[in-house]
Structure formats: C-alpha cells, structure tokens
C-alpha cells in the first residue's frame, strides 16, 4: 500500500474519534444536570418578564427520544389517561390544525373543592430550533385566561427533556397562593403523565 493511501486511511479512522471527543456531554447541560441530581420532576411558579400572570412550571427528563415524546403530547384523545385529574379530558372539535380539548379542573380553595371547566384549543405543533412546541389557548369556560405550553427538546438519541407551563386565571376571585399551588401541581401531574406514557414506565430518569 502506498504511503498516500495509508495516510488517507489513518485520517478516515481518526476523524470519527476526534468528532466523538469533541461532542459535548449532555449530562453537563445545567438544566439536565439539575434534574439528574434532583432525581425527580421539578416544579415551581414564575411570572414571565413584562406580565403579572403567574404560571405553574414543571420539567423532567424522559427516557425516550424527543420525537416520540412530542407525538405522545399531541395524542389529545388520550389525555384522560395521563392522570386522574385529567379524567374528564376529551376532544370536542377538530378543524384543520386546531384541536379543542374540554376538561374539568378540580381546584381546592381552602376547605372547598370547586370544579372549573375550560376548552383549550391546541394549534399546529411547531419547532423552535430542535425543540418541539405544543401550545394551547383557552377559548371557552370558567377562566379569564388559559394557556398551556408543552416543550420537548432532545438531550441525546435516547433521552429528552419535557417541560409544561400552565396558566389558568379563574373568573372567581381566589387567593394567589392557592392558585399557585394548583398550577405547579397540575403542571407536575401533566409532565409525569406524558413522561411515563412516552417511556413506558413510571419513575424518574437518574442517569443518561
């Protein structure tokens, strides 16, 4: 074999090794590392910049590719199986890219449990870079404002990170701290339901 051919062969064998060495470690991503360390779904409340509306937020790692998780998130007819809180969820209309999902929300306000209803209209899923976005907006019901945003981004070939943001502002007055609790708990239940269905088992992802 000529020296030039040997050189080409060695170069071809070296490139994949170098490319692998240069690939970033997904476990060092701050958001991924935080979830791996927590070993559970994380949840909190926050108000986006420029608004006083307080969302419930939850996020978790999923042992399934992002495309598979996003597909589960768009199976609106199966939402009722995600968690007992969503047992009343059902698709009531579908037109073009829009899907209307009806659901009753049991809300505990002090010693009283009230059921609100809302119809969320989910539009065409979209991509923001590599992240899948599925977004719903309240169009009818007991809420002054309703919004749900599901985000799924790839972590590696076998794992993804899912987050859910929920905003529900009831027409009846209620203490904000109680609304906050319901929103973050609802976001957590939503994330866990989608996560468990997508990966085929319950429980957190503790390593990649």
BADOMI-195980 format. One record per residue: residue number from 1; x, y, z of N, C-alpha, C in turn. Coordinates in steps of 0.2 Angstrom, whole numbers. Layout:
! residues N
     k    n_px    n_py    n_pz   ca_px   ca_py   ca_pz    c_px    c_py    c_pz
   NUM       X       Y       Z       X       Y       Z       X       Y       Z
...
***
This chain:
! residues 208
     k    n_px    n_py    n_pz   ca_px   ca_py   ca_pz    c_px    c_py    c_pz
     1       4      -6       0       0       0       0       4       6       0
     2       3      11      -4       7      17      -5       6      21       2
     3      11      26       3      11      30       9       5      35       9
     4       3      37       3      -3      42       2      -9      38       4
     5     -10      32       2     -16      28       4     -16      27      11
     6     -10      25      14     -10      24      22     -12      30      25
     7     -10      36      23     -11      42      26     -19      44      26
     8     -22      42      20     -29      44      19     -33      39      24
     9     -31      33      24     -34      28      29     -34      30      36
    10     -28      32      38     -27      34      45     -32      40      47
    11     -32      45      42     -36      51      43     -43      49      44
    12     -46      44      39     -53      42      40     -54      39      46
    13     -50      35      49     -51      32      55     -50      37      61
    14     -47      42      60     -46      47      66     -51      52      67
    15     -55      54      61     -60      59      61     -66      57      66
    16     -69      51      65     -74      49      70     -72      50      77
    17     -66      48      79     -63      48      86     -63      55      88
    18     -60      59      84     -60      66      86     -67      69      87
    19     -71      68      82     -78      70      82     -82      68      89
    20     -80      62      91     -84      59      97     -81      63     103
    21     -74      64     103     -71      68     108     -73      75     109
    22     -75      78     103     -77      85     104     -84      86     105
    23     -88      80     105     -96      81     106     -97      83     114
    24    -101      87     115    -102      90     122    -106      84     126
    25    -105      84     132    -108      79     136    -115      82     138
    26    -120      78     136    -127      81     138    -128      81     145
    27    -125      77     149    -126      77     157    -123      84     160
    28    -119      87     156    -116      94     159    -120     100     157
    29    -125      99     153    -130     104     152    -133     106     159
    30    -133     112     161    -136     114     168    -143     112     169
    31    -147     112     165    -154     110     166    -154     103     167
    32    -151      99     162    -151      92     163    -147      90     169
    33    -142      93     171    -138      91     177    -142      92     183
    34    -146      97     183    -150      99     189    -156      93     190
    35    -159      91     185    -164      86     185    -161      79     187
    36    -155      78     184    -151      71     186    -150      71     194
    37    -148      77     196    -146      77     203    -152      77     208
    38    -158      80     205    -164      80     209    -167      73     209
    39    -166      69     204    -169      63     203    -177      63     204
    40    -180      68     201    -187      69     202    -189      74     197
    41    -196      75     196    -198      81     192    -198      87     196
    42    -196      92     194    -195      99     197    -201     103     195
    43    -204     107     200    -209     112     199    -208     118     203
    44    -211     123     200    -211     130     203    -216     134     199
    45    -217     140     202    -221     146     199    -217     151     197
    46    -219     155     192    -215     161     189    -219     165     185
    47    -217     172     185    -221     176     181    -216     179     175
    48    -218     177     169    -213     180     163    -212     187     164
    49    -207     189     161    -205     196     161    -210     200     157
    50    -212     206     160    -217     210     157    -225     208     159
    51    -226     204     163    -233     202     165    -233     200     172
    52    -239     201     175    -240     199     182    -243     192     182
    53    -245     189     176    -248     182     176    -243     177     179
    54    -245     173     184    -240     168     187    -242     161     184
    55    -237     158     181    -238     151     178    -236     146     183
    56    -238     140     182    -235     134     185    -231     131     180
    57    -225     129     182    -220     126     178    -218     119     181
    58    -217     114     177    -214     108     179    -209     105     173
    59    -204     101     175    -200      99     170    -197      92     172
    60    -195      88     167    -192      81     169    -188      79     163
    61    -184      74     165    -180      70     159    -185      64     158
    62    -184      62     151    -188      57     149    -184      52     145
    63    -185      45     147    -181      40     143    -184      38     137
    64    -184      43     132    -187      42     126    -185      48     121
    65    -184      47     115    -182      52     110    -187      58     110
    66    -185      64     108    -189      69     108    -195      69     103
    67    -194      66      98    -199      65      93    -205      60      96
    68    -203      55      99    -208      51     102    -212      54     108
    69    -209      58     112    -212      62     117    -217      67     114
    70    -215      70     109    -219      75     106    -225      72     103
    71    -224      66     100    -230      63      97    -235      61     103
    72    -233      59     109    -237      57     114    -241      64     116
    73    -237      69     116    -240      76     119    -246      78     114
    74    -246      76     108    -251      78     103    -257      72     102
    75    -256      67     106    -262      62     107    -267      65     111
    76    -271      70     109    -275      73     114    -281      69     116
    77    -283      64     112    -288      59     114    -286      55     120
    78    -280      54     121    -278      50     127    -276      54     133
    79    -277      61     133    -275      65     139    -279      62     145
    80    -285      59     145    -289      57     151    -285      52     154
    81    -280      48     151    -277      43     154    -270      45     158
    82    -269      51     157    -262      54     160    -262      54     167
    83    -268      56     170    -268      57     177    -276      58     179
    84    -277      56     185    -284      56     187    -287      63     187
    85    -283      68     188    -286      75     187    -288      76     180
    86    -285      72     175    -287      74     168    -293      69     165
    87    -296      65     170    -301      60     168    -306      63     164
    88    -308      69     164    -314      72     160    -311      74     153
    89    -305      74     152    -302      77     146    -305      73     140
    90    -307      77     135    -310      74     129    -309      79     123
    91    -308      76     117    -308      81     111    -315      82     109
    92    -317      88     108    -324      90     106    -324      93     100
    93    -319      95      97    -319      98      90    -312      97      87
    94    -312      97      80    -305      97      77    -307     100      70
    95    -303     105      68    -304     108      62    -297     111      59
    96    -295     108      54    -288     110      51    -283     108      56
    97    -278     112      58    -273     111      63    -275     111      70
    98    -281     114      71    -283     115      78    -287     109      81
    99    -286     108      87    -289     103      91    -292     106      98
   100    -298     105      99    -301     108     105    -302     103     110
   101    -299     104     116    -300      99     121    -303     102     127
   102    -309      98     129    -313     100     135    -310      96     141
   103    -310     100     147    -308      97     153    -311     101     159
   104    -312      97     164    -314     100     170    -308      99     175
   105    -307     105     179    -302     105     183    -304     106     190
   106    -303     100     194    -304     101     202    -299     105     205
   107    -302     110     208    -297     115     212    -299     115     219
   108    -294     115     224    -296     115     231    -294     122     233
   109    -299     126     235    -298     133     238    -300     132     245
   110    -295     132     250    -296     131     257    -299     124     258
   111    -305     124     261    -309     118     263    -314     116     257
   112    -314     120     252    -319     119     247    -316     117     241
   113    -319     112     238    -316     109     231    -321     112     226
   114    -319     115     221    -323     118     215    -320     115     209
   115    -325     113     204    -323     111     198    -324     116     192
   116    -319     118     189    -319     123     184    -319     119     177
   117    -322     122     172    -321     119     166    -318     124     161
   118    -314     121     156    -311     125     151    -310     121     144
   119    -311     125     139    -309     122     132    -303     125     130
   120    -298     120     129    -291     123     127    -290     121     119
   121    -289     126     115    -288     125     108    -280     124     107
   122    -278     118     105    -271     117     103    -270     118      96
   123    -265     122      94    -264     123      87    -259     118      84
   124    -256     120      78    -251     116      75    -245     115      79
   125    -242     110      80    -236     109      84    -230     113      79
   126    -226     116      83    -220     119      79    -214     118      82
   127    -208     120      78    -202     119      81    -198     125      82
   128    -195     126      88    -191     131      89    -183     129      90
   129    -180     129      84    -173     125      84    -175     118      84
   130    -172     114      89    -173     107      90    -179     106      94
   131    -182     111      97    -187     110     102    -194     110      99
   132    -198     104     101    -205     104      99    -209     108     104
   133    -214     112     101    -218     116     105    -225     114     103
   134    -229     113     108    -236     111     108    -240     116     112
   135    -244     121     109    -247     126     113    -254     126     113
   136    -258     127     119    -265     128     119    -267     134     122
   137    -273     137     120    -276     143     122    -283     142     124
   138    -285     144     130    -292     144     132    -296     148     128
   139    -302     145     126    -306     148     121    -313     149     124
   140    -315     145     130    -322     145     132    -321     141     139
   141    -325     144     144    -325     141     151    -325     146     156
   142    -323     143     162    -323     147     168    -317     151     170
   143    -312     151     165    -306     155     166    -306     162     162
   144    -303     167     165    -302     173     161    -297     172     156
   145    -292     168     158    -286     167     154    -284     160     155
   146    -282     156     149    -280     149     150    -274     148     145
   147    -269     145     147    -264     144     142    -260     138     144
   148    -258     133     140    -254     128     141    -248     127     136
   149    -242     127     138    -236     126     133    -232     120     135
   150    -232     115     130    -228     109     131    -222     110     127
   151    -216     109     130    -209     110     126    -206     103     127
   152    -203     101     122    -199      94     122    -193      95     118
   153    -187      95     121    -181      96     117    -176      89     118
   154    -173      88     113    -168      82     114    -162      83     118
   155    -161      78     122    -155      78     126    -149      74     123
   156    -151      68     121    -147      64     117    -151      59     113
   157    -149      54     109    -153      50     105    -158      46     109
   158    -157      45     115    -162      41     119    -166      45     124
   159    -164      51     125    -167      55     131    -169      62     128
   160    -174      64     132    -177      71     130    -179      74     137
   161    -180      81     136    -182      85     142    -189      88     140
   162    -193      87     145    -200      89     144    -202      94     149
   163    -205     100     147    -207     105     152    -214     107     150
   164    -218     108     155    -225     111     154    -226     117     158
   165    -229     122     155    -231     128     158    -238     129     158
   166    -242     131     163    -249     131     164    -251     138     167
   167    -255     141     163    -258     147     166    -266     147     166
   168    -269     147     172    -276     147     172    -278     152     177
   169    -282     157     175    -284     163     179    -292     162     180
   170    -294     160     185    -302     159     186    -305     166     186
   171    -311     166     184    -316     172     184    -318     173     191
   172    -318     168     196    -320     170     203    -314     171     206
   173    -314     176     211    -308     178     215    -306     172     219
   174    -299     171     220    -296     166     224    -289     169     226
   175    -287     167     232    -280     169     234    -275     166     229
   176    -270     170     228    -265     169     223    -261     163     225
   177    -259     162     232    -255     156     234    -259     150     233
   178    -265     150     233    -269     143     232    -269     142     224
   179    -269     147     220    -269     146     213    -262     144     211
   180    -257     147     214    -250     145     213    -249     137     214
   181    -252     135     220    -251     128     222    -254     123     216
   182    -260     125     214    -264     121     210    -260     121     203
   183    -258     127     201    -254     127     194    -248     123     194
   184    -244     124     199    -237     120     199    -239     112     200
   185    -244     111     204    -245     103     205    -248     101     198
   186    -253     105     195    -256     102     189    -250     102     183
   187    -245     106     183    -240     106     178    -236      99     179
   188    -235      98     186    -231      92     188    -235      86     186
   189    -241      85     187    -245      79     185    -245      78     177
   190    -246      84     174    -245      84     166    -239      81     164
   191    -233      84     167    -227      81     164    -226      74     166
   192    -228      72     172    -227      65     174    -231      60     170
   193    -237      62     168    -241      58     164    -238      57     157
   194    -236      63     154    -233      62     147    -227      58     148
   195    -223      59     153    -216      56     153    -217      48     154
   196    -221      46     158    -222      39     160    -225      36     154
   197    -230      39     150    -233      36     144    -227      35     139
   198    -223      40     138    -218      40     132    -213      35     134
   199    -211      35     140    -205      30     141    -208      23     143
   200    -214      22     144    -217      16     145    -216      13     152
   201    -214      17     157    -214      15     164    -214      22     168
   202    -215      21     174    -215      26     179    -209      27     182
   203    -208      33     185    -201      35     189    -197      39     185
   204    -192      42     189    -188      47     186    -182      44     182
   205    -179      48     177    -173      47     174    -167      49     179
   206    -163      44     181    -157      46     186    -150      46     182
   207    -150      43     176    -144      44     173    -145      43     165
   208    -140      46     161    -141      45     154    -137      39     151
***
